[in-house]
Amino acid sequence: DDHNFHLAIAKAAGSAVYLHLMSVLGDVLEQMFEFHRYHLYAGSQGDLTFTRQHRAIAQAIRARDGDTAAAAMAAHLKTVLSRYAEPDGGQDDGRDDGTQANGVGDTGAATRRIAT
C-alpha cells in the first residue's frame, strides 16, 4: 500500500527526520494516502497512474540512479498536488478517462540521496 511504500523509502533514505515524521504521523499519513489514493484518484486509471509512478521510483532506487529517482518522486508528488489546484478541489468526478495531471517537478532530494 502507499503508506508502506513511502515508509520503506523513508527507511532506505537513512534520514532520521523523515523516518521520525513517517513513524510519528503514521496514522495521519495513512489517512492522507488513503484519501489521495481512493478519493482524488479513484478508479482504474488512478491505480495505473500510482502503480506506474511507484514502480518508476523503485526501479530508479534499485538502479542507484539518484537523478531519475528524484525526478520520478517529483512527478509522483506533482501528480497528487496538481489535483488540489483544480477548481473543484481535486474531487474525483468518477470519470475513468485518464485526465489526471502528470509532470516532473524539482523535489525529491531524499529519493535522490537513497538511490546514490
Rosetta constraint file for C-alpha pairs under 8 A:
AtomPair CA 1 CA 5 HARMONIC 6.23 0.50
AtomPair CA 2 CA 6 HARMONIC 6.21 0.50
AtomPair CA 2 CA 30 HARMONIC 7.76 0.50
AtomPair CA 2 CA 33 HARMONIC 6.22 0.50
AtomPair CA 2 CA 34 HARMONIC 7.76 0.50
AtomPair CA 3 CA 7 HARMONIC 6.01 0.50
AtomPair CA 3 CA 26 HARMONIC 7.93 0.50
AtomPair CA 3 CA 29 HARMONIC 7.14 0.50
AtomPair CA 3 CA 30 HARMONIC 5.50 0.50
AtomPair CA 3 CA 33 HARMONIC 6.53 0.50
AtomPair CA 4 CA 8 HARMONIC 6.04 0.50
AtomPair CA 5 CA 9 HARMONIC 6.50 0.50
AtomPair CA 5 CA 54 HARMONIC 7.95 0.50
AtomPair CA 6 CA 10 HARMONIC 6.25 0.50
AtomPair CA 7 CA 11 HARMONIC 6.24 0.50
AtomPair CA 7 CA 19 HARMONIC 7.23 0.50
AtomPair CA 7 CA 22 HARMONIC 6.33 0.50
AtomPair CA 8 CA 12 HARMONIC 6.12 0.50
AtomPair CA 9 CA 13 HARMONIC 5.97 0.50
AtomPair CA 9 CA 111 HARMONIC 7.32 0.50
AtomPair CA 9 CA 114 HARMONIC 7.99 0.50
AtomPair CA 10 CA 14 HARMONIC 6.79 0.50
AtomPair CA 10 CA 15 HARMONIC 6.76 0.50
AtomPair CA 10 CA 18 HARMONIC 5.81 0.50
AtomPair CA 10 CA 19 HARMONIC 5.07 0.50
AtomPair CA 10 CA 22 HARMONIC 7.26 0.50
AtomPair CA 11 CA 15 HARMONIC 7.32 0.50
AtomPair CA 11 CA 19 HARMONIC 6.03 0.50
AtomPair CA 12 CA 114 HARMONIC 6.12 0.50
AtomPair CA 13 CA 110 HARMONIC 6.10 0.50
AtomPair CA 13 CA 111 HARMONIC 6.80 0.50
AtomPair CA 13 CA 113 HARMONIC 6.66 0.50
AtomPair CA 13 CA 114 HARMONIC 4.70 0.50
AtomPair CA 14 CA 19 HARMONIC 7.63 0.50
AtomPair CA 14 CA 114 HARMONIC 7.56 0.50
AtomPair CA 15 CA 19 HARMONIC 6.09 0.50
AtomPair CA 15 CA 110 HARMONIC 7.83 0.50
AtomPair CA 16 CA 20 HARMONIC 5.86 0.50
AtomPair CA 17 CA 21 HARMONIC 6.14 0.50
AtomPair CA 18 CA 22 HARMONIC 6.20 0.50
AtomPair CA 19 CA 23 HARMONIC 6.06 0.50
AtomPair CA 20 CA 24 HARMONIC 5.87 0.50
AtomPair CA 21 CA 25 HARMONIC 5.60 0.50
AtomPair CA 21 CA 26 HARMONIC 7.60 0.50
AtomPair CA 22 CA 26 HARMONIC 5.30 0.50
AtomPair CA 22 CA 29 HARMONIC 7.28 0.50
AtomPair CA 25 CA 29 HARMONIC 5.86 0.50
AtomPair CA 26 CA 30 HARMONIC 5.90 0.50
AtomPair CA 27 CA 31 HARMONIC 6.29 0.50
AtomPair CA 28 CA 32 HARMONIC 6.17 0.50
AtomPair CA 29 CA 33 HARMONIC 5.99 0.50
AtomPair CA 30 CA 34 HARMONIC 6.07 0.50
AtomPair CA 31 CA 35 HARMONIC 6.11 0.50
AtomPair CA 32 CA 36 HARMONIC 6.21 0.50
AtomPair CA 33 CA 37 HARMONIC 5.89 0.50
AtomPair CA 34 CA 38 HARMONIC 5.76 0.50
AtomPair CA 34 CA 39 HARMONIC 7.68 0.50
AtomPair CA 35 CA 39 HARMONIC 5.19 0.50
AtomPair CA 35 CA 40 HARMONIC 6.65 0.50
AtomPair CA 36 CA 40 HARMONIC 4.90 0.50
AtomPair CA 36 CA 41 HARMONIC 6.24 0.50
AtomPair CA 36 CA 80 HARMONIC 6.95 0.50
AtomPair CA 37 CA 41 HARMONIC 5.30 0.50
AtomPair CA 37 CA 42 HARMONIC 6.48 0.50
AtomPair CA 37 CA 46 HARMONIC 7.26 0.50
AtomPair CA 37 CA 47 HARMONIC 7.97 0.50
AtomPair CA 38 CA 42 HARMONIC 4.67 0.50
AtomPair CA 38 CA 43 HARMONIC 7.77 0.50
AtomPair CA 39 CA 91 HARMONIC 6.75 0.50
AtomPair CA 39 CA 92 HARMONIC 6.12 0.50
AtomPair CA 40 CA 80 HARMONIC 7.98 0.50
AtomPair CA 40 CA 83 HARMONIC 7.05 0.50
AtomPair CA 40 CA 90 HARMONIC 5.88 0.50
AtomPair CA 40 CA 91 HARMONIC 5.44 0.50
AtomPair CA 40 CA 92 HARMONIC 5.08 0.50
AtomPair CA 41 CA 45 HARMONIC 7.65 0.50
AtomPair CA 41 CA 46 HARMONIC 4.63 0.50
AtomPair CA 41 CA 47 HARMONIC 7.65 0.50
AtomPair CA 41 CA 92 HARMONIC 6.37 0.50
AtomPair CA 41 CA 100 HARMONIC 7.72 0.50
AtomPair CA 42 CA 46 HARMONIC 5.60 0.50
AtomPair CA 42 CA 47 HARMONIC 7.56 0.50
AtomPair CA 42 CA 92 HARMONIC 6.63 0.50
AtomPair CA 42 CA 94 HARMONIC 7.03 0.50
AtomPair CA 43 CA 47 HARMONIC 6.53 0.50
AtomPair CA 43 CA 94 HARMONIC 7.33 0.50
AtomPair CA 43 CA 95 HARMONIC 7.78 0.50
AtomPair CA 43 CA 96 HARMONIC 5.90 0.50
AtomPair CA 44 CA 48 HARMONIC 6.14 0.50
AtomPair CA 44 CA 96 HARMONIC 6.72 0.50
AtomPair CA 45 CA 49 HARMONIC 6.03 0.50
AtomPair CA 45 CA 96 HARMONIC 5.83 0.50
AtomPair CA 45 CA 97 HARMONIC 7.01 0.50
AtomPair CA 45 CA 98 HARMONIC 5.54 0.50
AtomPair CA 46 CA 50 HARMONIC 6.11 0.50
AtomPair CA 46 CA 98 HARMONIC 7.77 0.50
AtomPair CA 46 CA 100 HARMONIC 7.86 0.50
AtomPair CA 47 CA 51 HARMONIC 5.96 0.50
AtomPair CA 48 CA 52 HARMONIC 6.02 0.50
AtomPair CA 49 CA 53 HARMONIC 6.17 0.50
AtomPair CA 50 CA 54 HARMONIC 5.95 0.50
AtomPair CA 50 CA 76 HARMONIC 7.61 0.50
AtomPair CA 51 CA 55 HARMONIC 5.99 0.50
AtomPair CA 52 CA 56 HARMONIC 6.14 0.50
AtomPair CA 53 CA 57 HARMONIC 6.29 0.50
AtomPair CA 53 CA 72 HARMONIC 6.70 0.50
AtomPair CA 53 CA 73 HARMONIC 7.71 0.50
AtomPair CA 53 CA 75 HARMONIC 7.68 0.50
AtomPair CA 53 CA 76 HARMONIC 5.93 0.50
AtomPair CA 54 CA 58 HARMONIC 6.14 0.50
AtomPair CA 54 CA 76 HARMONIC 7.77 0.50
AtomPair CA 55 CA 59 HARMONIC 5.98 0.50
AtomPair CA 56 CA 60 HARMONIC 6.17 0.50
AtomPair CA 56 CA 69 HARMONIC 7.51 0.50
AtomPair CA 56 CA 72 HARMONIC 6.15 0.50
AtomPair CA 57 CA 61 HARMONIC 6.25 0.50
AtomPair CA 57 CA 68 HARMONIC 7.85 0.50
AtomPair CA 57 CA 69 HARMONIC 5.21 0.50
AtomPair CA 57 CA 70 HARMONIC 7.87 0.50
AtomPair CA 57 CA 72 HARMONIC 5.31 0.50
AtomPair CA 57 CA 73 HARMONIC 6.07 0.50
AtomPair CA 58 CA 62 HARMONIC 6.08 0.50
AtomPair CA 58 CA 69 HARMONIC 7.64 0.50
AtomPair CA 59 CA 63 HARMONIC 6.10 0.50
AtomPair CA 59 CA 69 HARMONIC 7.94 0.50
AtomPair CA 60 CA 64 HARMONIC 6.09 0.50
AtomPair CA 60 CA 65 HARMONIC 5.24 0.50
AtomPair CA 60 CA 66 HARMONIC 7.05 0.50
AtomPair CA 60 CA 68 HARMONIC 5.84 0.50
AtomPair CA 60 CA 69 HARMONIC 4.79 0.50
AtomPair CA 60 CA 72 HARMONIC 7.98 0.50
AtomPair CA 60 CA 115 HARMONIC 6.87 0.50
AtomPair CA 61 CA 65 HARMONIC 6.07 0.50
AtomPair CA 61 CA 66 HARMONIC 6.88 0.50
AtomPair CA 61 CA 69 HARMONIC 5.81 0.50
AtomPair CA 61 CA 111 HARMONIC 7.50 0.50
AtomPair CA 61 CA 112 HARMONIC 7.95 0.50
AtomPair CA 61 CA 114 HARMONIC 6.81 0.50
AtomPair CA 61 CA 115 HARMONIC 4.35 0.50
AtomPair CA 61 CA 116 HARMONIC 7.84 0.50
AtomPair CA 62 CA 115 HARMONIC 6.95 0.50
AtomPair CA 63 CA 115 HARMONIC 7.16 0.50
AtomPair CA 64 CA 114 HARMONIC 7.54 0.50
AtomPair CA 64 CA 115 HARMONIC 3.99 0.50
AtomPair CA 64 CA 116 HARMONIC 4.90 0.50
AtomPair CA 65 CA 69 HARMONIC 6.09 0.50
AtomPair CA 65 CA 112 HARMONIC 7.32 0.50
AtomPair CA 65 CA 115 HARMONIC 5.32 0.50
AtomPair CA 65 CA 116 HARMONIC 5.98 0.50
AtomPair CA 66 CA 70 HARMONIC 6.00 0.50
AtomPair CA 66 CA 111 HARMONIC 6.75 0.50
AtomPair CA 66 CA 112 HARMONIC 3.73 0.50
AtomPair CA 66 CA 113 HARMONIC 6.16 0.50
AtomPair CA 66 CA 114 HARMONIC 7.05 0.50
AtomPair CA 66 CA 115 HARMONIC 4.50 0.50
AtomPair CA 66 CA 116 HARMONIC 5.06 0.50
AtomPair CA 67 CA 71 HARMONIC 6.15 0.50
AtomPair CA 67 CA 112 HARMONIC 5.65 0.50
AtomPair CA 68 CA 72 HARMONIC 6.03 0.50
AtomPair CA 68 CA 112 HARMONIC 7.54 0.50
AtomPair CA 69 CA 73 HARMONIC 6.11 0.50
AtomPair CA 69 CA 108 HARMONIC 7.52 0.50
AtomPair CA 69 CA 111 HARMONIC 5.79 0.50
AtomPair CA 69 CA 112 HARMONIC 5.54 0.50
AtomPair CA 69 CA 115 HARMONIC 6.64 0.50
AtomPair CA 70 CA 74 HARMONIC 6.01 0.50
AtomPair CA 70 CA 107 HARMONIC 6.72 0.50
AtomPair CA 70 CA 108 HARMONIC 4.21 0.50
AtomPair CA 70 CA 109 HARMONIC 6.11 0.50
AtomPair CA 70 CA 110 HARMONIC 7.60 0.50
AtomPair CA 70 CA 111 HARMONIC 5.23 0.50
AtomPair CA 70 CA 112 HARMONIC 4.71 0.50
AtomPair CA 71 CA 75 HARMONIC 6.11 0.50
AtomPair CA 71 CA 104 HARMONIC 6.01 0.50
AtomPair CA 71 CA 105 HARMONIC 6.98 0.50
AtomPair CA 71 CA 106 HARMONIC 7.24 0.50
AtomPair CA 71 CA 107 HARMONIC 7.47 0.50
AtomPair CA 71 CA 108 HARMONIC 6.71 0.50
AtomPair CA 72 CA 76 HARMONIC 6.25 0.50
AtomPair CA 72 CA 104 HARMONIC 7.21 0.50
AtomPair CA 73 CA 77 HARMONIC 6.18 0.50
AtomPair CA 73 CA 107 HARMONIC 7.38 0.50
AtomPair CA 73 CA 108 HARMONIC 5.60 0.50
AtomPair CA 73 CA 111 HARMONIC 6.91 0.50
AtomPair CA 74 CA 78 HARMONIC 5.96 0.50
AtomPair CA 74 CA 103 HARMONIC 7.91 0.50
AtomPair CA 74 CA 104 HARMONIC 5.46 0.50
AtomPair CA 74 CA 105 HARMONIC 4.93 0.50
AtomPair CA 74 CA 106 HARMONIC 6.14 0.50
AtomPair CA 74 CA 107 HARMONIC 5.02 0.50
AtomPair CA 74 CA 108 HARMONIC 5.50 0.50
AtomPair CA 75 CA 79 HARMONIC 6.09 0.50
AtomPair CA 75 CA 102 HARMONIC 6.38 0.50
AtomPair CA 75 CA 103 HARMONIC 4.94 0.50
AtomPair CA 75 CA 104 HARMONIC 4.12 0.50
AtomPair CA 75 CA 105 HARMONIC 6.00 0.50
AtomPair CA 76 CA 80 HARMONIC 6.61 0.50
AtomPair CA 76 CA 102 HARMONIC 7.59 0.50
AtomPair CA 76 CA 103 HARMONIC 7.88 0.50
AtomPair CA 76 CA 104 HARMONIC 7.88 0.50
AtomPair CA 77 CA 81 HARMONIC 6.09 0.50
AtomPair CA 78 CA 82 HARMONIC 5.71 0.50
AtomPair CA 78 CA 102 HARMONIC 6.71 0.50
AtomPair CA 78 CA 103 HARMONIC 6.29 0.50
AtomPair CA 78 CA 104 HARMONIC 6.72 0.50
AtomPair CA 78 CA 105 HARMONIC 6.39 0.50
AtomPair CA 79 CA 83 HARMONIC 7.06 0.50
AtomPair CA 79 CA 100 HARMONIC 7.26 0.50
AtomPair CA 79 CA 101 HARMONIC 5.53 0.50
AtomPair CA 79 CA 102 HARMONIC 4.89 0.50
AtomPair CA 79 CA 103 HARMONIC 6.68 0.50
AtomPair CA 80 CA 84 HARMONIC 7.65 0.50
AtomPair CA 81 CA 85 HARMONIC 7.20 0.50
AtomPair CA 82 CA 86 HARMONIC 7.03 0.50
AtomPair CA 82 CA 90 HARMONIC 7.92 0.50
AtomPair CA 82 CA 101 HARMONIC 6.40 0.50
AtomPair CA 82 CA 102 HARMONIC 7.99 0.50
AtomPair CA 83 CA 89 HARMONIC 6.66 0.50
AtomPair CA 83 CA 90 HARMONIC 4.21 0.50
AtomPair CA 83 CA 91 HARMONIC 7.71 0.50
AtomPair CA 83 CA 100 HARMONIC 7.65 0.50
AtomPair CA 83 CA 101 HARMONIC 7.42 0.50
AtomPair CA 84 CA 89 HARMONIC 4.98 0.50
AtomPair CA 84 CA 90 HARMONIC 4.97 0.50
AtomPair CA 85 CA 89 HARMONIC 6.47 0.50
AtomPair CA 85 CA 90 HARMONIC 7.03 0.50
AtomPair CA 86 CA 90 HARMONIC 5.38 0.50
AtomPair CA 108 CA 112 HARMONIC 6.14 0.50
AtomPair CA 109 CA 113 HARMONIC 6.09 0.50
AtomPair CA 110 CA 114 HARMONIC 6.42 0.50
AtomPair CA 111 CA 115 HARMONIC 6.36 0.50
AtomPair CA 112 CA 116 HARMONIC 6.47 0.50
